[in-house]
Amino acid sequence: MSNLESLCIRVDKVYDWVTRQVNKEYNFNGVNGLADLAFTCNGTPDDNPCELLGPNEDFIVTVIPTDENGNEIPLNEIECSQVGLREDVFVPELDTELQLVRIKKQGFFVVELRIDPNFPPVCVSAPISYCIFERFLLCAPEGTVINCHVFDFDGSGAVCCANGEFIDLTLELLICQSIQVEAEVKIEVEGRLCKPREDIILPIERVCPEITFPPQCPEIFPPANH
């Protein structure tokens, strides 16, 4: 006879789950662009980073998420939420009705410039604001909630200088997000680990890191039934 017993548990059921990468480009040109960046270089505010470069040197450009004061924040503190109302949309290719959901990501980041990747940045910009709006087709019926979080935040770019003068900084911001549709339910079920489905929206070039779970120990748990 089986030692298993039926259990009724309360869980957040996942109705839908997708991940998506979004890219946003920035361009800071000339004197006005340098003023907008407001770099602090080696403790000197409103400095020109191009004056620090030697012959054949270039900057390594990175970004970090921050609050409005430029203090670094963890990814789970980045604002990512639904805005507006959901709309029912029939998708002929899938022969089903889904919901159009609008998601907004908003916050700040700073640009860091390094000459040597093994040392701290020589220049850090003032906080730069961003606000990104996207639409998702999801299974999100009435009664469900949208759980959005950012799981990767990155950026790269290049600084263009000429004879010690700042010409341009071109930057591409990259944000990877996970969107889950959930509702609290009571269930009796045996299950297995799941992964997000493919996004219905057309994919873009860089692939976001795959969401993984800690490895299990099937040799010892769950115990085998005898």
Contacts in CASP RR format, 6 or more apart in sequence:
PFRMAT RR
TARGET T0000
AUTHOR 0000-0000-0000
METHOD contacts of the structure
MODEL  1
MSNLESLCIRVDKVYDWVTRQVNKEYNFNGVNGLADLAFTCNGTPDDNPC
ELLGPNEDFIVTVIPTDENGNEIPLNEIECSQVGLREDVFVPELDTELQL
VRIKKQGFFVVELRIDPNFPPVCVSAPISYCIFERFLLCAPEGTVINCHV
FDFDGSGAVCCANGEFIDLTLELLICQSIQVEAEVKIEVEGRLCKPREDI
ILPIERVCPEITFPPQCPEIFPPANH
2 225 0 8 1.000
3 225 0 8 1.000
4 225 0 8 1.000
6 188 0 8 1.000
7 188 0 8 1.000
8 186 0 8 1.000
8 187 0 8 1.000
8 188 0 8 1.000
9 186 0 8 1.000
9 187 0 8 1.000
9 188 0 8 1.000
10 184 0 8 1.000
10 185 0 8 1.000
10 186 0 8 1.000
11 184 0 8 1.000
11 185 0 8 1.000
11 186 0 8 1.000
11 187 0 8 1.000
12 182 0 8 1.000
12 183 0 8 1.000
12 184 0 8 1.000
12 185 0 8 1.000
13 182 0 8 1.000
13 183 0 8 1.000
13 184 0 8 1.000
13 185 0 8 1.000
13 187 0 8 1.000
14 180 0 8 1.000
14 181 0 8 1.000
14 182 0 8 1.000
14 194 0 8 1.000
15 138 0 8 1.000
15 139 0 8 1.000
15 140 0 8 1.000
15 141 0 8 1.000
15 144 0 8 1.000
15 181 0 8 1.000
15 182 0 8 1.000
15 183 0 8 1.000
16 138 0 8 1.000
16 139 0 8 1.000
16 140 0 8 1.000
16 179 0 8 1.000
16 180 0 8 1.000
16 181 0 8 1.000
16 197 0 8 1.000
17 178 0 8 1.000
17 179 0 8 1.000
17 180 0 8 1.000
17 181 0 8 1.000
17 194 0 8 1.000
17 195 0 8 1.000
17 196 0 8 1.000
17 197 0 8 1.000
18 136 0 8 1.000
18 138 0 8 1.000
18 178 0 8 1.000
18 179 0 8 1.000
18 196 0 8 1.000
18 197 0 8 1.000
18 198 0 8 1.000
18 199 0 8 1.000
18 200 0 8 1.000
19 151 0 8 1.000
19 176 0 8 1.000
19 177 0 8 1.000
19 178 0 8 1.000
19 179 0 8 1.000
19 196 0 8 1.000
19 199 0 8 1.000
19 208 0 8 1.000
19 211 0 8 1.000
20 134 0 8 1.000
20 136 0 8 1.000
20 176 0 8 1.000
20 177 0 8 1.000
20 179 0 8 1.000
20 199 0 8 1.000
20 201 0 8 1.000
20 208 0 8 1.000
21 174 0 8 1.000
21 175 0 8 1.000
21 176 0 8 1.000
21 177 0 8 1.000
21 204 0 8 1.000
21 206 0 8 1.000
21 207 0 8 1.000
21 208 0 8 1.000
22 105 0 8 1.000
22 132 0 8 1.000
22 134 0 8 1.000
22 174 0 8 1.000
22 175 0 8 1.000
22 177 0 8 1.000
23 172 0 8 1.000
23 173 0 8 1.000
23 174 0 8 1.000
23 204 0 8 1.000
23 206 0 8 1.000
24 130 0 8 1.000
24 132 0 8 1.000
24 172 0 8 1.000
24 173 0 8 1.000
24 175 0 8 1.000
25 170 0 8 1.000
25 171 0 8 1.000
25 172 0 8 1.000
25 173 0 8 1.000
26 128 0 8 1.000
26 169 0 8 1.000
26 170 0 8 1.000
26 171 0 8 1.000
26 172 0 8 1.000
26 173 0 8 1.000
27 168 0 8 1.000
27 169 0 8 1.000
27 170 0 8 1.000
27 171 0 8 1.000
28 34 0 8 1.000
28 36 0 8 1.000
28 37 0 8 1.000
28 168 0 8 1.000
28 169 0 8 1.000
28 170 0 8 1.000
28 171 0 8 1.000
29 167 0 8 1.000
29 168 0 8 1.000
30 166 0 8 1.000
30 167 0 8 1.000
30 168 0 8 1.000
31 166 0 8 1.000
33 166 0 8 1.000
33 169 0 8 1.000
34 48 0 8 1.000
34 166 0 8 1.000
35 46 0 8 1.000
36 128 0 8 1.000
37 111 0 8 1.000
37 125 0 8 1.000
37 126 0 8 1.000
37 128 0 8 1.000
37 169 0 8 1.000
38 45 0 8 1.000
38 46 0 8 1.000
38 125 0 8 1.000
38 126 0 8 1.000
39 46 0 8 1.000
39 47 0 8 1.000
39 48 0 8 1.000
39 49 0 8 1.000
39 111 0 8 1.000
39 113 0 8 1.000
39 123 0 8 1.000
39 124 0 8 1.000
39 125 0 8 1.000
39 126 0 8 1.000
40 46 0 8 1.000
40 47 0 8 1.000
40 123 0 8 1.000
40 124 0 8 1.000
40 125 0 8 1.000
40 126 0 8 1.000
41 47 0 8 1.000
41 48 0 8 1.000
41 49 0 8 1.000
41 52 0 8 1.000
41 113 0 8 1.000
41 122 0 8 1.000
41 123 0 8 1.000
42 52 0 8 1.000
42 122 0 8 1.000
42 123 0 8 1.000
47 123 0 8 1.000
48 164 0 8 1.000
48 165 0 8 1.000
48 166 0 8 1.000
49 59 0 8 1.000
49 113 0 8 1.000
49 122 0 8 1.000
49 123 0 8 1.000
49 159 0 8 1.000
49 161 0 8 1.000
49 166 0 8 1.000
50 159 0 8 1.000
50 161 0 8 1.000
50 162 0 8 1.000
50 164 0 8 1.000
50 165 0 8 1.000
50 166 0 8 1.000
50 167 0 8 1.000
51 164 0 8 1.000
52 115 0 8 1.000
52 122 0 8 1.000
52 123 0 8 1.000
53 59 0 8 1.000
53 115 0 8 1.000
53 161 0 8 1.000
53 164 0 8 1.000
57 115 0 8 1.000
58 115 0 8 1.000
58 158 0 8 1.000
58 159 0 8 1.000
59 113 0 8 1.000
59 114 0 8 1.000
59 115 0 8 1.000
59 123 0 8 1.000
59 158 0 8 1.000
59 159 0 8 1.000
60 113 0 8 1.000
60 114 0 8 1.000
60 115 0 8 1.000
60 117 0 8 1.000
61 111 0 8 1.000
61 112 0 8 1.000
61 113 0 8 1.000
61 155 0 8 1.000
61 156 0 8 1.000
61 157 0 8 1.000
61 158 0 8 1.000
61 159 0 8 1.000
61 169 0 8 1.000
61 171 0 8 1.000
62 111 0 8 1.000
62 112 0 8 1.000
62 114 0 8 1.000
62 121 0 8 1.000
62 154 0 8 1.000
62 155 0 8 1.000
62 156 0 8 1.000
63 109 0 8 1.000
63 110 0 8 1.000
63 111 0 8 1.000
63 112 0 8 1.000
63 153 0 8 1.000
63 154 0 8 1.000
63 155 0 8 1.000
63 171 0 8 1.000
63 173 0 8 1.000
64 72 0 8 1.000
64 109 0 8 1.000
64 110 0 8 1.000
64 112 0 8 1.000
64 153 0 8 1.000
65 72 0 8 1.000
65 73 0 8 1.000
65 75 0 8 1.000
65 77 0 8 1.000
65 78 0 8 1.000
65 107 0 8 1.000
65 108 0 8 1.000
65 109 0 8 1.000
65 150 0 8 1.000
65 153 0 8 1.000
66 72 0 8 1.000
66 73 0 8 1.000
66 108 0 8 1.000
66 109 0 8 1.000
66 110 0 8 1.000
66 127 0 8 1.000
67 73 0 8 1.000
67 77 0 8 1.000
67 108 0 8 1.000
67 127 0 8 1.000
68 107 0 8 1.000
68 108 0 8 1.000
68 127 0 8 1.000
68 129 0 8 1.000
69 127 0 8 1.000
70 108 0 8 1.000
70 110 0 8 1.000
70 126 0 8 1.000
70 127 0 8 1.000
75 149 0 8 1.000
75 150 0 8 1.000
75 151 0 8 1.000
75 152 0 8 1.000
75 153 0 8 1.000
76 149 0 8 1.000
76 150 0 8 1.000
78 105 0 8 1.000
78 107 0 8 1.000
78 149 0 8 1.000
78 150 0 8 1.000
78 153 0 8 1.000
79 104 0 8 1.000
79 105 0 8 1.000
79 106 0 8 1.000
79 107 0 8 1.000
80 103 0 8 1.000
80 104 0 8 1.000
80 105 0 8 1.000
80 148 0 8 1.000
80 149 0 8 1.000
80 150 0 8 1.000
80 177 0 8 1.000
81 103 0 8 1.000
81 104 0 8 1.000
81 146 0 8 1.000
81 148 0 8 1.000
82 101 0 8 1.000
82 102 0 8 1.000
82 103 0 8 1.000
82 104 0 8 1.000
82 146 0 8 1.000
82 148 0 8 1.000
83 102 0 8 1.000
83 103 0 8 1.000
83 104 0 8 1.000
83 133 0 8 1.000
84 102 0 8 1.000
86 99 0 8 1.000
86 100 0 8 1.000
86 101 0 8 1.000
86 140 0 8 1.000
87 99 0 8 1.000
87 100 0 8 1.000
88 97 0 8 1.000
88 98 0 8 1.000
88 99 0 8 1.000
88 100 0 8 1.000
89 97 0 8 1.000
89 98 0 8 1.000
89 99 0 8 1.000
89 100 0 8 1.000
89 137 0 8 1.000
90 96 0 8 1.000
90 97 0 8 1.000
90 98 0 8 1.000
91 97 0 8 1.000
91 98 0 8 1.000
91 137 0 8 1.000
91 200 0 8 1.000
98 137 0 8 1.000
98 138 0 8 1.000
98 139 0 8 1.000
98 140 0 8 1.000
99 137 0 8 1.000
99 138 0 8 1.000
99 139 0 8 1.000
99 140 0 8 1.000
99 141 0 8 1.000
100 135 0 8 1.000
100 136 0 8 1.000
100 137 0 8 1.000
101 135 0 8 1.000
101 136 0 8 1.000
101 137 0 8 1.000
101 138 0 8 1.000
101 140 0 8 1.000
101 146 0 8 1.000
101 179 0 8 1.000
102 133 0 8 1.000
102 134 0 8 1.000
102 135 0 8 1.000
102 136 0 8 1.000
103 133 0 8 1.000
103 134 0 8 1.000
103 135 0 8 1.000
103 136 0 8 1.000
103 146 0 8 1.000
103 148 0 8 1.000
103 177 0 8 1.000
103 179 0 8 1.000
104 131 0 8 1.000
104 132 0 8 1.000
104 133 0 8 1.000
105 130 0 8 1.000
105 131 0 8 1.000
105 132 0 8 1.000
105 134 0 8 1.000
105 148 0 8 1.000
105 150 0 8 1.000
105 175 0 8 1.000
105 177 0 8 1.000
106 129 0 8 1.000
106 130 0 8 1.000
106 131 0 8 1.000
106 132 0 8 1.000
107 129 0 8 1.000
107 130 0 8 1.000
107 131 0 8 1.000
108 127 0 8 1.000
108 128 0 8 1.000
108 129 0 8 1.000
108 130 0 8 1.000
109 127 0 8 1.000
109 128 0 8 1.000
109 130 0 8 1.000
109 153 0 8 1.000
109 173 0 8 1.000
110 124 0 8 1.000
110 125 0 8 1.000
110 126 0 8 1.000
110 127 0 8 1.000
110 128 0 8 1.000
111 124 0 8 1.000
111 125 0 8 1.000
111 128 0 8 1.000
111 169 0 8 1.000
111 171 0 8 1.000
112 121 0 8 1.000
112 123 0 8 1.000
112 124 0 8 1.000
112 125 0 8 1.000
113 121 0 8 1.000
113 122 0 8 1.000
113 123 0 8 1.000
113 124 0 8 1.000
113 159 0 8 1.000
114 120 0 8 1.000
114 121 0 8 1.000
114 122 0 8 1.000
115 122 0 8 1.000
130 173 0 8 1.000
132 175 0 8 1.000
136 179 0 8 1.000
136 199 0 8 1.000
136 201 0 8 1.000
137 200 0 8 1.000
137 201 0 8 1.000
138 146 0 8 1.000
138 179 0 8 1.000
138 181 0 8 1.000
139 181 0 8 1.000
140 146 0 8 1.000
140 181 0 8 1.000
143 183 0 8 1.000
144 181 0 8 1.000
144 182 0 8 1.000
144 183 0 8 1.000
145 181 0 8 1.000
145 182 0 8 1.000
145 183 0 8 1.000
146 179 0 8 1.000
146 180 0 8 1.000
146 181 0 8 1.000
147 179 0 8 1.000
147 180 0 8 1.000
147 181 0 8 1.000
147 182 0 8 1.000
148 177 0 8 1.000
148 178 0 8 1.000
148 179 0 8 1.000
148 180 0 8 1.000
149 177 0 8 1.000
149 178 0 8 1.000
150 175 0 8 1.000
150 176 0 8 1.000
150 177 0 8 1.000
150 178 0 8 1.000
151 176 0 8 1.000
151 177 0 8 1.000
151 178 0 8 1.000
151 208 0 8 1.000
151 209 0 8 1.000
151 211 0 8 1.000
152 174 0 8 1.000
152 175 0 8 1.000
152 176 0 8 1.000
152 208 0 8 1.000
152 209 0 8 1.000
153 174 0 8 1.000
153 175 0 8 1.000
153 176 0 8 1.000
154 173 0 8 1.000
154 174 0 8 1.000
155 171 0 8 1.000
155 172 0 8 1.000
155 173 0 8 1.000
155 174 0 8 1.000
156 171 0 8 1.000
156 172 0 8 1.000
156 174 0 8 1.000
157 169 0 8 1.000
157 170 0 8 1.000
157 171 0 8 1.000
157 172 0 8 1.000
158 169 0 8 1.000
158 170 0 8 1.000
159 166 0 8 1.000
159 168 0 8 1.000
159 169 0 8 1.000
160 167 0 8 1.000
160 168 0 8 1.000
160 169 0 8 1.000
160 170 0 8 1.000
161 167 0 8 1.000
174 206 0 8 1.000
176 208 0 8 1.000
176 209 0 8 1.000
178 196 0 8 1.000
178 211 0 8 1.000
193 213 0 8 1.000
195 210 0 8 1.000
195 211 0 8 1.000
196 211 0 8 1.000
END
